[in-house]
Amino acid sequence: MENYEVVGEDTTDRTITNYLVDILVVDSTETSYKVRWTYRDMKVHFEDVDSLYSGLVNKLMSLSGGTVVEIQTDELGTFKEVSNWEEIRDYYLVAKDSMKVFFGNIPQVNDVVDGMFNTYTTKSAIESASIKDIHQFLNFHGAELKIGDPVYSTMKFPDGTGTALMDALVTIELTGIYPEDDDYSVYSIVEINPDQLKILAKKNVRIILPNAEEAEIEEAFEQIGELWSVIENYAVIHHWGWPRYTKEVRTSGSDKKSKVEIRIMEIV
């Protein structure tokens, strides 16, 4: 996974994360599957960041917990829920306390840390914000498509806090069938409603900076300009239904600054 920020035409920050995941089908019925994702061997590479930030991330990675996610799907493999969300919530609570200690329990910093981690205290927030790779892996499960015949639709897309839904325009297309390899390729793009995205951004700023004046927030957003968020997903899927390869590109920001998250997954 690669994250980077772009200001104008310059890349100002880049982080690359590599890890392995063991995926195990724990149980199945006629209508569901129980699947366990176990994360291991995580490595993070920073470019041009100070030792304080690097030390903080390494400290968070050393915390116990947060490495196992258990999910439920329906009979077609479509995501339904996270089963052990309480354990993941507890991991984030420990991480929040560790960050406060790391920064010396400064009240102003504590407010920011609370704002960052308070979004991970509910089941819906964890399901929408902290398991992006699982959603990516299961992105095309349950769909029926014809080659060369794109499907256009609107859907409700969860915000990062798990407390609201935004309208999104969705396009899905079966782009190729390859009998010699016994697989096929699929592409999708999700475009979030920009007006609703701006409302969400203001809401999150107020959570992170509860003491900021309303006029200050409005002035900041006027300078930022129009916001946008696009999610593209490409996958090569074997006949058994699991993606051999999947690449997701999440791009969000404004004309002045944008953030790109590239997540590539391959079966090894």
Secondary structure, DSSP 8 states (H G I E B T S, - for coil): -EEEEEETTEEEEEEEEEEEEEEEEEEE-SSEEEEEEEEEEEEEEEES--HHHHHHHHHHHTSSS-SEEEEEEETT--EEEETTHHHHHHHHHHHHHHHHHHTT--HHHHHHHHHHHGGGSSHHHHHHHS-HHHHHHTTTTT---BBTB-EEEEEEEE-TTSS-EEEEEEEEEEEEEETTTTEEEEEEEEEE-HHHHHHHHHHHHHHH-TTS-HHHHHHHHHHH---EEEEEEEEEEETTS-EEEEEEEEEEE-SSEEEEEEEEEE--
